[in-house]
Amino acid sequence: MKTISIVVPCYNEEENVQAMADALRETFKKDLPAYRYEVLFIDNDSKDRTREIIRKLCAEDKGIKGIFNAKNFGQFNSPYYAMLQTTGDATVLMAADFQDPVEMIPRYVKEWENGYKIVIGIKKSSQENKLMYWLRGCYYKLIKKLSDVEQIEQFTGFGLYDKKFINVMRELNDPTPFLRGIVAELGFKRKEIPYEQPKRRAGKTSNNFYRLYDAAMLSITSYTKVGLRLATFIGMTVGCISLVVAIIYLILKLLFWDNFPAGMAPLLIVTCLLGSIQLFFIGLIGEYIMSINDRVKKRPLVVEDERLNFLDEKEKENEADENASDRVNGVECARILSNINPDLKIIFVTAHSEYMSNAFDIYAYDYIVKPFDIQRVERTLRRIAASGENVTSSDNTGKVKSSPGRKMMIRGRESTNFIDIDEIVMVERQGKSTIIHTIRDEYNTSMGLGDIEEKLTDSKFIRSHKSFIINMDYVSRIEPYGRWTYIVKFNGKDYDALITSSKYDEIKKIYG
């Protein structure tokens, strides 16, 4: 079962948080029963009861998580950081005030299922102040014309983002991220869905002129050069005009020395004009310098004060050990038995598919999800009987041994496979599993990417990214995929891989 993560940034939203959680749970129950939900509320140092309500929600529902920032880190950093903390197959970003309609989420998921990596909402109309909506429209049109990168009109960030896009966001390492620009810049396959933005359900917006101005300047300094170019061109133009006027004035003064009084008024007007132009562009250049300074400082996006319902696998194991005297779950029991006898064949039969990755982490032989027919169990038992004593040739650490020659033996979920090394196109890490793509098939294993890398000693295999190993023999082309990442295409394959800019530079040195 796949998981949809929902990120809800909060600041003084005590009147909306409970209602938002209820609406999201109801939506998943009615419209998305095939998906699990992960709702992440990130609070940006609220001054009301928002944190108290989030604590209550997290205590009642383990599917709801909370992050409390140590201070207010702004309207861009906080939601961006929260998106990086999600674990779902896709992540939805939406406001807590219901101006981003909850009923849009099933539509987003449907388009995501159709293959779109990004599905976003575009405001075609709004029930907010008409003047404000018009001003926003003017701003979007202006930034679209000025920007070096495509910009999306009437896009607030509300949308669904595939985990591949989230992984690329993690690679950017931008201390001042502007999500709306990043979505347009990276070029993922995108679907735009129009909607009417409703009024706030309750509470008062935290946006003011300063916040809106800050957002506008961040987009201008991040994605345009027009300010600096205007400063140069206007400076040159005014300078040339001033020079011409000065020459004309000198000639007239020389010709009509006694009859050509200039007076002080023209000089004062020109001085004020030039001073105003200079001050304007000094301020604009200062905005660019501040943006550069923020990026150079490499400050964290946010500093957490507290997080709720975030237990990693190690903490879960420790918690199970502490309570082992009172109760032991199935996974922990299997772990204990495996430590006693590493050759023991363990088969899980359960109604809970979410523990599958944990089971195969301890090299379970099979994982059967209820309901099932008896033939399914019989097939597994026949495989064990036919395999004899040694199903795998693994040592006590669980690392898979390579067989002699050009074969590599891996243990999958249902069988042990012998893979021709020369036929491996790509190896990909997805969550707790590793997928080995060959020219004919693909194989799923719990083996770590580092363990596989140790077996692929040929120079043609390159660890292109933290989640990918590629075979250069099958690479057809490499395309830009953002500022610091590239996408790798393979001959005759519909899947692809990522490669970092540093690895790309290494490849250029080898094959250039």
C-alpha positions as CSV (number, residue, x, y, z in Angstrom):
1,M,0.0,0.0,0.0
2,K,1.4,3.4,-1.1
3,T,1.5,6.4,1.2
4,I,0.5,10.0,0.4
5,S,2.2,12.6,2.6
6,I,0.4,15.9,3.3
7,V,2.4,18.9,4.5
8,V,0.5,21.6,6.3
9,P,2.5,24.7,7.3
10,C,1.0,26.5,10.3
11,Y,1.3,29.9,12.0
12,N,-1.5,30.9,14.4
13,E,-4.0,28.4,12.9
14,E,-5.7,27.2,16.1
15,E,-9.1,27.6,14.5
16,N,-8.2,25.5,11.4
17,V,-5.8,22.7,12.5
18,Q,-8.3,20.3,14.0
19,A,-10.8,20.8,11.1
20,M,-8.0,20.3,8.5
21,A,-6.9,17.0,10.2
22,D,-10.6,15.8,10.2
23,A,-11.1,16.8,6.6
24,L,-8.0,15.1,5.4
25,R,-8.8,11.8,7.3
26,E,-12.3,11.9,5.9
27,T,-11.0,12.4,2.3
28,F,-8.6,9.4,2.6
29,K,-11.4,7.3,4.1
30,K,-14.0,8.1,1.4
31,D,-11.9,8.9,-1.8
32,L,-8.5,7.3,-1.3
33,P,-9.0,4.0,0.6
34,A,-6.2,2.3,-1.2
35,Y,-3.6,4.8,0.2
36,R,-2.1,5.4,3.7
37,Y,-1.8,9.0,4.8
38,E,1.0,10.8,6.6
39,V,-0.1,14.3,7.7
40,L,2.8,16.5,8.7
41,F,1.9,19.8,10.5
42,I,4.9,22.1,10.8
43,D,4.4,25.0,13.1
44,N,6.4,28.2,12.6
45,D,6.5,29.4,16.2
46,S,2.7,30.1,16.6
47,K,1.7,32.4,19.5
48,D,-1.8,30.8,20.0
49,R,-3.0,27.2,20.8
50,T,-1.8,25.7,17.5
51,R,0.9,23.6,19.1
52,E,-1.4,22.3,21.8
53,I,-3.9,21.1,19.2
54,I,-1.2,19.5,17.1
55,R,0.1,17.6,20.2
56,K,-3.4,16.3,20.8
57,L,-3.8,15.1,17.2
58,C,-0.4,13.4,17.3
59,A,-1.3,11.6,20.5
60,E,-4.6,10.4,19.0
61,D,-3.3,9.4,15.5
62,K,0.1,8.0,14.7
63,G,-0.5,8.9,11.1
64,I,-0.2,12.6,12.1
65,K,3.2,14.0,12.7
66,G,4.4,17.4,14.0
67,I,7.5,19.6,13.7
68,F,7.8,22.6,16.0
69,N,10.3,25.3,14.8
70,A,12.5,27.0,17.3
71,K,11.4,30.4,15.8
72,N,9.6,31.8,12.8
73,F,11.8,30.9,9.8
74,G,9.6,32.5,7.1
75,Q,6.9,31.4,4.8
76,F,9.2,29.7,2.3
77,N,11.8,27.8,4.4
78,S,9.3,26.1,6.7
79,P,7.1,24.3,4.2
80,Y,10.1,23.4,2.0
81,Y,11.9,21.8,5.0
82,A,8.7,19.9,5.9
83,M,8.5,18.4,2.4
84,L,12.1,17.1,2.8
85,Q,11.0,15.2,6.0
86,T,8.2,13.3,4.3
87,T,8.4,9.5,3.6
88,G,5.4,9.0,1.3
89,D,5.4,8.0,-2.4
90,A,4.0,11.4,-3.1
91,T,3.8,14.7,-1.1
92,V,1.0,17.2,-1.1
93,L,1.7,20.8,0.1
94,M,-1.4,22.8,1.1
95,A,-2.3,25.7,3.4
96,A,-4.0,25.2,6.8
97,D,-6.7,27.8,6.2
98,F,-8.7,25.8,3.6
99,Q,-7.9,28.2,0.8
100,D,-6.3,25.2,-0.8
101,P,-9.4,22.9,-1.3
102,V,-9.0,19.5,0.3
103,E,-11.3,18.0,-2.4
104,M,-8.5,18.7,-4.9
105,I,-6.3,16.0,-3.4
106,P,-8.1,12.9,-5.1
107,R,-7.8,14.7,-8.4
108,Y,-4.1,15.3,-7.9
109,V,-3.6,11.6,-7.0
110,K,-5.5,10.5,-10.1
111,E,-3.3,12.5,-12.4
112,W,-0.2,11.3,-10.5
113,E,-1.4,7.7,-11.1
114,N,-1.5,8.6,-14.8
115,G,2.2,9.3,-14.8
116,Y,2.6,13.0,-13.9
117,K,5.4,13.6,-11.4
118,I,4.0,17.0,-10.4
119,V,0.3,18.0,-10.3
120,I,-0.4,21.6,-9.3
121,G,-3.4,23.9,-8.8
122,I,-3.7,27.1,-10.8
123,K,-6.0,29.8,-9.4
124,K,-8.3,30.9,-12.2
125,S,-10.4,33.0,-9.8
126,S,-10.4,33.8,-6.1
127,Q,-13.0,34.8,-3.5
128,E,-10.3,37.0,-1.8
129,N,-10.1,40.8,-2.3
130,K,-10.5,41.6,-6.0
131,L,-7.8,44.3,-5.9
132,M,-5.3,41.9,-4.3
133,Y,-6.1,39.2,-6.8
134,W,-5.5,41.7,-9.7
135,L,-2.2,42.9,-8.2
136,R,-1.1,39.3,-7.8
137,G,-1.9,38.7,-11.5
138,C,0.1,41.8,-12.5
139,Y,3.1,40.5,-10.5
140,Y,2.9,37.0,-12.0
141,K,2.8,38.5,-15.6
142,L,5.7,40.8,-14.8
143,I,7.9,38.1,-13.3
144,K,7.0,35.7,-16.2
145,K,8.3,38.3,-18.7
146,L,11.4,39.2,-16.8
147,S,12.5,35.7,-15.7
148,D,15.2,33.7,-17.4
149,V,13.3,30.6,-16.4
150,E,9.7,29.7,-17.1
151,Q,7.4,31.0,-14.4
152,I,3.9,29.7,-13.5
153,E,1.1,32.2,-13.2
154,Q,-1.3,32.1,-10.2
155,F,0.6,29.2,-8.6
156,T,1.0,29.3,-4.8
157,G,2.8,25.9,-4.3
158,F,-0.4,24.0,-3.7
159,G,0.1,20.6,-5.5
160,L,1.3,17.0,-5.4
161,Y,5.0,16.1,-5.9
162,D,6.3,12.7,-6.6
163,K,9.1,11.3,-4.4
164,K,11.5,11.6,-7.2
165,F,11.0,15.3,-7.2
166,I,11.4,15.4,-3.4
167,N,14.7,13.5,-3.8
168,V,15.9,16.2,-6.2
169,M,14.9,18.9,-3.8
170,R,17.0,17.2,-1.1
171,E,20.0,17.4,-3.5
172,L,19.6,21.2,-4.1
173,N,20.9,22.3,-0.7
174,D,19.5,25.8,-1.2
175,P,19.3,27.8,2.1
176,T,16.8,30.2,0.5
177,P,14.5,28.0,-1.7
178,F,11.7,29.4,-3.8
179,L,9.5,26.4,-4.5
180,R,7.4,28.0,-7.2
181,G,10.5,28.7,-9.3
182,I,12.1,25.3,-8.6
183,V,9.0,23.5,-9.9
184,A,9.2,25.4,-13.2
185,E,13.0,25.2,-13.4
186,L,13.5,21.5,-13.0
187,G,11.3,20.5,-15.8
188,F,9.4,17.5,-14.4
189,K,6.3,16.2,-16.3
190,R,3.6,18.5,-14.9
191,K,-0.2,18.7,-14.9
192,E,-1.9,21.9,-14.1
193,I,-5.5,21.8,-12.7
194,P,-7.5,25.1,-12.5
195,Y,-9.5,25.9,-9.4
196,E,-11.3,28.7,-7.6
197,Q,-9.6,29.8,-4.4
198,P,-12.1,30.1,-1.6
199,K,-12.0,32.5,1.4
200,R,-10.1,31.6,4.6
201,R,-12.2,29.2,6.7
202,A,-11.3,31.0,9.9
203,G,-8.6,33.1,11.5
204,K,-6.5,36.0,10.0
205,T,-3.9,35.8,7.3
206,S,-0.3,36.4,8.4
207,N,0.5,37.9,5.0
208,N,1.2,41.6,4.9
209,F,2.9,44.0,2.5
210,Y,6.4,43.2,3.9
211,R,5.9,39.4,3.4
212,L,4.5,39.9,-0.1
213,Y,7.4,42.2,-0.9
214,D,9.8,39.7,0.4
215,A,8.3,37.0,-1.8
216,A,8.5,39.2,-4.8
217,M,12.1,40.2,-4.3
218,L,13.1,36.5,-3.6
219,S,11.7,35.5,-7.0
220,I,13.2,38.5,-8.8
221,T,16.7,38.0,-7.3
222,S,16.6,34.2,-7.8
223,Y,15.3,34.1,-11.4
224,T,16.0,37.4,-13.1
225,K,18.9,39.6,-14.2
226,V,16.7,42.4,-15.4
227,G,17.4,44.7,-12.4
228,L,21.1,44.7,-12.9
229,R,20.7,45.1,-16.7
230,L,18.3,48.0,-16.2
231,A,20.8,49.7,-13.8
232,T,23.5,49.4,-16.5
233,F,21.4,50.6,-19.4
234,I,19.7,53.5,-17.6
235,G,23.0,54.5,-16.2
236,M,24.5,54.6,-19.6
237,T,21.5,56.4,-21.1
238,V,21.3,59.1,-18.4
239,G,25.1,59.5,-18.6
240,C,25.0,60.0,-22.4
241,I,22.1,62.5,-22.1
242,S,23.9,64.4,-19.3
243,L,27.1,64.6,-21.4
244,V,25.2,65.9,-24.4
245,V,23.4,68.5,-22.3
246,A,26.7,69.6,-20.7
247,I,28.3,70.1,-24.1
248,I,25.3,72.1,-25.4
249,Y,25.3,74.2,-22.2
250,L,29.1,74.8,-22.6
251,I,28.7,75.9,-26.3
252,L,25.8,78.2,-25.5
253,K,27.6,79.7,-22.6
254,L,30.7,80.4,-24.7
255,L,28.6,81.9,-27.5
256,F,26.3,83.9,-25.3
257,W,28.4,84.5,-22.2
258,D,26.5,87.5,-20.9
259,N,23.0,86.6,-22.1
260,F,22.8,82.9,-21.0
261,P,22.1,82.7,-17.2
262,A,21.5,79.1,-16.1
263,G,20.2,79.5,-12.6
264,M,20.2,77.0,-9.8
265,A,16.8,75.3,-10.4
266,P,17.8,73.2,-13.4
267,L,20.9,72.0,-11.6
268,L,18.9,71.0,-8.5
269,I,16.3,69.2,-10.5
270,V,18.9,67.2,-12.4
271,T,20.8,66.5,-9.2
272,C,17.7,65.1,-7.5
273,L,16.8,63.1,-10.6
274,L,20.2,61.5,-10.9
275,G,20.3,60.9,-7.1
276,S,16.9,59.2,-7.1
277,I,18.0,56.9,-9.9
278,Q,21.2,56.0,-8.1
279,L,19.4,55.3,-4.8
280,F,16.8,53.1,-6.6
281,F,19.4,50.9,-8.2
282,I,21.7,50.8,-5.2
283,G,18.8,49.4,-3.3
284,L,18.1,46.8,-6.1
285,I,21.7,45.8,-6.2
286,G,21.6,45.5,-2.4
287,E,18.7,43.0,-2.8
288,Y,20.8,40.8,-5.0
289,I,23.7,41.1,-2.6
290,M,21.5,40.1,0.3
291,S,20.3,37.1,-1.6
292,I,23.8,36.0,-2.4
293,N,24.8,36.6,1.3
294,D,21.9,34.3,2.5
295,R,23.0,31.6,0.2
296,V,26.7,31.9,1.1
297,K,26.1,31.6,4.8
298,K,24.6,28.1,4.4
299,R,22.3,28.4,7.3
300,P,19.9,25.6,7.9
301,L,16.4,26.0,6.5
302,V,14.9,25.7,10.0
303,V,16.0,24.7,13.5
304,E,13.6,22.2,15.1
305,D,12.5,22.7,18.7
306,E,10.5,19.4,18.8
307,R,9.1,16.7,16.5
308,L,6.3,14.3,17.2
309,N,5.6,10.8,15.9
310,F,9.0,10.6,14.2
311,L,10.5,7.3,15.2
312,D,13.3,5.9,13.0
313,E,13.9,2.1,12.7
314,K,16.7,2.1,15.2
315,E,14.4,3.8,17.8
316,K,11.7,1.3,17.1
317,E,14.1,-1.6,17.7
318,N,15.3,0.0,21.0
319,E,11.7,0.4,22.0
320,A,10.9,-3.2,21.2
321,D,13.9,-4.4,23.2
322,E,12.8,-2.4,26.2
323,N,9.4,-3.9,26.2
324,A,10.5,-7.5,25.2
325,S,9.7,-8.8,28.6
326,D,6.1,-7.8,28.3
327,R,5.5,-8.4,24.6
328,V,7.4,-9.3,21.4
329,N,6.0,-8.5,18.0
330,G,6.3,-10.8,15.0
331,V,9.2,-9.0,13.4
332,E,11.2,-8.9,16.6
333,C,10.5,-12.5,17.3
334,A,11.8,-13.4,13.9
335,R,14.9,-11.3,14.5
336,I,15.6,-13.2,17.8
337,L,15.1,-16.6,16.1
338,S,17.3,-15.6,13.2
339,N,20.1,-14.7,15.6
340,I,19.8,-18.0,17.3
341,N,19.8,-20.0,14.0
342,P,20.9,-18.0,10.9
343,D,19.9,-20.9,8.6
344,L,16.3,-20.9,9.8
345,K,13.7,-20.4,7.1
346,I,11.2,-17.8,8.3
347,I,7.8,-17.2,6.6
348,F,5.5,-14.4,7.6
349,V,1.8,-14.8,7.3
350,T,0.0,-11.6,8.2
351,A,-2.8,-9.1,7.3
352,H,-0.3,-6.2,7.6
353,S,1.6,-5.5,4.4
354,E,3.3,-2.4,5.9
355,Y,5.8,-4.6,7.8
356,M,7.1,-6.3,4.7
357,S,10.3,-4.2,4.4
358,N,11.1,-5.0,8.1
359,A,10.6,-8.7,7.5
360,F,13.0,-8.8,4.5
361,D,15.5,-6.7,6.4
362,I,16.1,-9.8,8.5
363,Y,16.1,-12.1,5.4
364,A,12.6,-13.6,5.7
365,Y,12.2,-16.4,3.2
366,D,8.6,-15.3,2.2
367,Y,6.0,-12.8,3.2
368,I,2.3,-13.9,2.6
369,V,-0.4,-11.3,3.1
370,K,-3.9,-12.3,4.0
371,P,-6.3,-13.3,2.5
372,F,-4.5,-16.0,0.6
373,D,-5.2,-19.5,-0.8
374,I,-3.5,-22.7,0.5
375,Q,-1.8,-23.1,-2.9
376,R,0.3,-20.0,-2.2
377,V,1.7,-21.6,1.0
378,E,2.2,-24.9,-0.7
379,R,4.4,-23.3,-3.4
380,T,6.6,-21.7,-0.8
381,L,7.0,-25.0,1.1
382,R,7.8,-26.8,-2.2
383,R,10.5,-24.3,-3.0
384,I,12.1,-24.8,0.5
385,A,11.9,-28.6,0.1
386,A,13.4,-28.5,-3.4
387,S,16.3,-26.1,-2.4
388,G,17.8,-28.5,0.2
389,E,19.9,-27.3,3.1
390,N,21.5,-24.2,1.6
391,V,19.2,-21.8,-0.1
392,T,21.7,-19.0,-0.2
393,S,25.5,-18.7,0.3
394,S,25.4,-15.8,2.7
395,D,27.6,-15.2,5.7
396,N,26.5,-14.3,9.2
397,T,26.3,-10.6,8.4
398,G,23.7,-11.2,5.6
399,K,26.0,-10.1,2.7
400,V,25.3,-12.0,-0.5
401,K,28.2,-13.8,-2.0
402,S,28.9,-13.6,-5.7
403,S,29.2,-16.9,-7.5
404,P,32.3,-17.6,-9.7
405,G,32.5,-16.1,-13.1
406,R,30.2,-13.3,-14.4
407,K,27.2,-14.2,-12.2
408,M,25.9,-12.5,-9.0
409,M,23.6,-14.3,-6.6
410,I,21.0,-12.3,-4.9
411,R,18.1,-13.3,-2.6
412,G,14.8,-11.9,-3.5
413,R,11.4,-12.0,-1.8
414,E,10.3,-15.2,-3.4
415,S,13.4,-16.8,-4.8
416,T,17.2,-16.7,-5.1
417,N,18.3,-15.4,-8.4
418,F,21.6,-15.7,-10.4
419,I,22.1,-12.5,-12.5
420,D,24.5,-12.1,-15.4
421,I,26.6,-9.1,-14.3
422,D,27.1,-7.9,-17.9
423,E,23.3,-7.7,-18.4
424,I,22.8,-5.3,-15.4
425,V,21.6,-1.9,-16.8
426,M,20.9,0.0,-13.5
427,V,20.6,-0.6,-9.8
428,E,18.1,1.6,-7.9
429,R,17.4,2.1,-4.2
430,Q,13.7,2.7,-3.4
431,G,12.9,3.0,0.3
432,K,13.9,-0.2,2.0
433,S,14.3,-2.2,-1.2
434,T,16.9,-2.3,-4.0
435,I,15.8,-2.9,-7.6
436,I,18.3,-4.4,-10.1
437,H,17.2,-3.7,-13.7
438,T,18.7,-6.0,-16.4
439,I,18.1,-6.0,-20.1
440,R,15.4,-8.6,-19.7
441,D,13.9,-8.3,-16.2
442,E,14.1,-6.6,-12.8
443,Y,14.8,-8.1,-9.4
444,N,13.9,-6.8,-5.9
445,T,16.1,-7.4,-2.9
446,S,16.7,-6.1,0.6
447,M,20.4,-6.0,-0.1
448,G,21.9,-2.6,0.4
449,L,23.2,-0.5,-2.5
450,G,26.7,-0.4,-1.0
451,D,26.9,-4.2,-0.8
452,I,26.0,-4.5,-4.5
453,E,28.5,-1.9,-5.4
454,E,31.2,-4.0,-3.8
455,K,30.3,-6.9,-6.2
456,L,30.3,-4.7,-9.3
457,T,34.0,-4.0,-9.6
458,D,34.1,-3.4,-13.4
459,S,35.0,0.2,-14.3
460,K,31.8,0.4,-16.4
461,F,29.7,0.5,-13.3
462,I,29.5,3.9,-11.7
463,R,27.8,5.0,-8.5
464,S,26.2,8.0,-10.1
465,H,24.0,9.1,-7.2
466,K,23.3,8.0,-3.7
467,S,20.3,6.0,-5.0
468,F,21.7,4.8,-8.3
469,I,24.4,2.6,-9.9
470,I,24.6,2.7,-13.7
471,N,26.2,0.6,-16.4
472,M,27.9,3.0,-18.9
473,D,27.6,0.3,-21.6
474,Y,23.8,0.9,-21.8
475,V,23.7,4.7,-21.4
476,S,22.3,6.5,-24.5
477,R,22.4,10.1,-23.3
478,I,22.6,12.4,-20.3
479,E,20.3,15.5,-20.0
480,P,20.3,18.5,-17.6
481,Y,17.9,18.0,-14.6
482,G,18.2,21.1,-12.6
483,R,21.2,23.1,-11.5
484,W,23.2,20.3,-9.9
485,T,21.7,17.1,-11.2
486,Y,21.4,15.3,-14.6
487,I,19.1,12.5,-15.8
488,V,20.5,9.4,-17.4
489,K,18.7,7.7,-20.3
490,F,19.3,4.1,-21.4
491,N,19.0,2.4,-24.8
492,G,15.5,1.1,-25.3
493,K,14.4,1.5,-21.6
494,D,11.6,3.6,-20.2
495,Y,13.2,4.0,-16.8
496,D,16.0,6.4,-16.0
497,A,18.6,7.3,-13.3
498,L,20.0,10.4,-11.7
499,I,23.6,11.6,-11.7
500,T,25.2,14.3,-9.7
501,S,27.2,17.1,-11.4
502,S,30.5,15.9,-9.8
503,K,30.0,12.4,-11.2
504,Y,29.0,13.9,-14.6
505,D,32.3,15.8,-14.6
506,E,34.1,12.5,-13.9
507,I,32.4,10.8,-16.8
508,K,33.2,13.7,-19.2
509,K,36.9,13.3,-18.3
510,I,36.8,9.5,-19.0
511,Y,34.7,9.6,-22.2
512,G,35.3,13.1,-23.4
